[in-house]
Amino acid sequence: MSTDHARMEIRGIAVEVVRKDIKHLHVGVYPPEGRVRVAAPLRLDDDAVRLAVISRLAWIRRRRDEFQRQDRQSQREFVSGESHYFEGRRYRLDVVVSDGPTATRLRNAGWIEMRIRPDTGRDAREAMLYHWYRGRLRERIPDIVAKWEPRVGVTVADWRIRRMKTRWGTCNREAGRIWLNSELAKKPVSCLEYVVVHEMVHLIERGHNERFRSILDRVLPNWRHRLDALAREPLANETWQTCAEA
């Protein structure tokens, strides 16, 4: 797919424009600072893109304001007493140093316990917690996929987890494969379920158009509520969060 990148300033807002061989224009607003990105068909000139953005300015500004109001996590050091999120709940981290086996577990309703060796540095502790998050996510996803395949009317041939900088999920329609952002382990299960269903619907309809929304309305009538809940979740210090799209 051919692409062309450009930048515009529209009513005081910097806009990244990426032209692709696509049919419809999409506007995305990305956390944490509200970066605006437009994916536009190759046939649209600058004036058409500018008008499309202007028509969405109220929505763009609203989304940027929402991102600014969101709670933000500071840079994590993975030490005892730090706050970390799992399935939408806040936990304290308890780092236990010992010469025994290393492990991470939910100790109770308030603590994540991480047992480490004395020489385990900050990056290794981060990797341990990330591995634990991925494991918990892998336990959740199969049941969600199995629940929603017959309702959406698709078969997911494969699903995978990975870190993504700008999306909660993505898919390959031809392969019937979906990818899910590892950060979803930190979010409420209802939000994870929404992203899974969202990507399943993309196996039917590629774009975020009226047909896509009508399918979501039919199979998951409260999807907008779940999307709003996801947008209200605390932002990690890193920037691998998804956008809100018009």
N, C-alpha and C positions, 0 to 999 in steps of 0.2 A: 504494500500500500504506500503510495507516494504521499509525502507530507511537506509542509512549508510552514516555517515558524516566523512570527512577527510580533511586535509589541505596539500597543496603542495606549493613549491616555484619553479616557472618556469621562467627562464631567468630574475630573479630579481623581479618577480611579485608574490605576495601571492595570492593563488587561493583556494577558498573553493569548495570542491567537495562533492556533495550530490548524492549518488547512489540510484536510484529508480527503480521500476518495470515499466519502460517505454521503448519505442522502439528506440527513437532517442536522441542523445546528443544535449544539448542546452548550449550556453555560454551567460551569462548575465554580463553587466557592469553597476554598480549602482552608482548614485550620492549619496552624494555630492563629495566623494573622489575617485570614480572610483573603488570601490570594485568589484572583479571578482568572479563570482560564476558559477560553472558548474553543471548542472543536467545530470547525466550519467546513461545509462542502467546498470543494475546489472552485465551483462555479460562482460562489458569492464574492463580490468585490468588497473593498474596505467600507464603502458607504452602507452596504447592506448589513455587514457585521456590526457597524456602529449603531445603526438603527435597532438591530435586534438587542444589543446590550442596553441601549437607552430604554427600550420597552420593558426591560427587566430590572431597571435600576432600583426600584422600591424593594423588590425581593432581594437583590444583591446586598443592599445596605442593611436589610433586616437580618440576613444570615451573618453578615460580618459583625453586627452588633451582638448577635447570639454567641458567636465564637468568643468575642471579647469578654462576655459575662461568664463564660464557663470556668469552672475550677481548673487549676493547672497544677500538675505535680512538678516539684522541683527535681533537679537531677538526682537520681537515686544512687546511693552509695552501698546499699545492701548490707546494712548494719542493724543491730538489734534496736527495736523501737520505731523503725521506719514504717510508714503506711504503704501498703500495697493492696491492690484491688483484685478480687476474684469473684466472677459471676455476679458483678454488680455490688458486692459488699466490700467494705473496707476492713482490712486485717492489719495487725501489727506483725512485724517480722521478728522472730527470735532466732538469733544465730548462736548455735551451740557448738563450741570448739571442742573436739575430742579426737582421739587416735583411732576411733572405731569407724565403722562403715559410714559413708556419706549418704545423705538422703534428705528429701524435702517432703513435708506432709502438712495437711491441715490438722493442727493439734486439737482445736476446739472451735467454737463459734467466733473467737476473736483473734486467733494467732495462727500464723504460718511458721512452722518450725523448720529451720535449715541446719542440718548437722554437717559440719565441715572439718577438714584437717587444719592443723595450726598454720600451715603455710599457704592457705587458700586466699588468693588475692581478690580484689574487687571484681575484675573481669570474669574470673572463674565463678564467683558467687552469682553474678548476673547470668552466666551461661547455665548454671544449675537451676535457677528459678525459671528461666526461659524454657528449659527442657521439661520442667514440671508443668508449666502452663500448657505446652504442646501436648503432653500426655493427657491432661485433663480434657483438653479440647477434643482429642482423638476419641476419648470415651463418649463424649456427647454427640458427636456428629452422626454416627451411623443410625441411631434411633431417629434423629430429626430427618435425615434423608429418607429413611424407610417410611416414615409417617407421611411425608409430603409428596413423594413420587406419585402415588395414585391420585392425590387431590389435584396436583398440577397437571398430571398427564404426561410426565416425562420419565425417562430412566437416566439416572446419573451413572455413567460408565465408570467414573473415577472421581475422587476428590482428594485434594491435597492442602496442606497448611504451609504458609510461608509468610515472612515479613514483607509487607507492602507499604510503600511510602504515601500513596495517595488514594488507596481503595480499601474498602472492607472486604471486597470479594471481586472476582472476575471469572470468566469462563471461556471455554473453547467449544463453540457450538458443534463443530464438525466431529470432535472427539467425544463430546458429551461429558466433558470434564469441567469441574469447578475448583477454584482455589479460594481459600479463606484466610483472612489476615489472622496471624497468631495473636494479635492484640484482643481478638474477640473473646479469648478466655477470661479477660478481665471484666467483660460487660455482662449485663443480665442475660439469662438464657433466652428470654423473649427477643432480645436484640439479635443474638446469634441466629435464632430461628428465622427472623425476618431476612437476614442477609442470605441465608441458605435458600429460602423461597425466592428472593429477589433474583439470585443467580439461576435458579431453576427456570424461572420465567424467561430469562434471557436465552435459554436453550430453545425457546419457542420464538421469541421476538428479540431481535438484536438491540434495537434502540429504546430510548425512554419516551416512546410516543404514546398516542392515545390507546392503541391496541395493547401495549405493554401495561399501561395503568389499568385498563379495563380488566385484564386477566388478574392482576394483583387485587383489584377490588373484589373480584369474584371469589378467589381462593383464600385471600387474607384480608377481609374487610377493614381491619384495624391497622393496616400496614403503615399508614401515616403517623399514627400514634406511636408505633414502635420506632419509626425513623426519628421522630422528634425526641423520643427517650434516648436513643443512641446519640443524638446530637447534644443532649444535655449531660452526657457522661463526662467525667473528668478527662481532660486531655493529658496524655503523657508528655514528658519533656521532649521526647523525640517527635518527629513530624510525620510518622507513617500513619496518618489518619485519612479517612475518606472525605470526599466532598459532598456538598449538597448540590443537586443538579436541578436545573429548570427544564 
